[in-house]
Amino acid sequence: MSTTTRTALKAYFVAGAEPTATQFGELIDGNLNLHDGGAIEGDTTAVVGTFAHRTKISLLTDAGAAGAIRSALTLADSGTHFLIPALTSGAQTLALPAPTAAIVGAEYRFTMVGTAGQIFKLQTDASATKIVNTMDPDGDGSFTITAAADAFHMTAAAVHGSGFTITCLSATVATAWVVSNIESGLAAGTGEHVAA
């Protein structure tokens, strides 16, 4: 997006002015385009009207055997809510992307839509990359905090509604990822989520 101020843009288009192609480009680039994306910076005013936002939903497919449930997550997957079906055989894994400056802020949500039956494991791209300060529910209202882990998973006991969110906070591998919004589908609130 253009960083030219509104005042400067208006000055290009006063009576008698002959705006250049570059100035027209600045005008076009200075507008938010919902198709191409962009960022809004500075003071903003709320717009009255309808603005629809939908979260991307992706139903993972049971691999039917131990191994990757799909290819590694990417920046394009950020903001997606992944639904995990009942798993029929072996621990199924999904790799996080390597933490880079471009990945910082990427967030992924996971929710069980059946009883897991097998482990669903979200793992870092390398053993040096860590998920920090994960909070595993203990079932009595307290949590066990794991300072750093290579993976976070839902156990075979995880049921419909169990879920969590993972966010990339840093390109530094030792403090790259954090798990939040842990939800339990079991009445006791324990035995569904484990940092490893």
Secondary structure, DSSP 8 states (H G I E B T S, - for coil): -----HHHHHHHTSTT----HHHHHHHHHTS-BTTTB----S------S------EEEE----SSSEESSS---GGGTTEEEEE----SS-EEEE-----TTTTT-EEEEEESS--SS-EEEE-SSTT--EEEEEEEBSSS-EEEEEEESEEEE-TT--TT-EEEEEE--SSGGG-EEEEEEE--STT-BSSEEE-
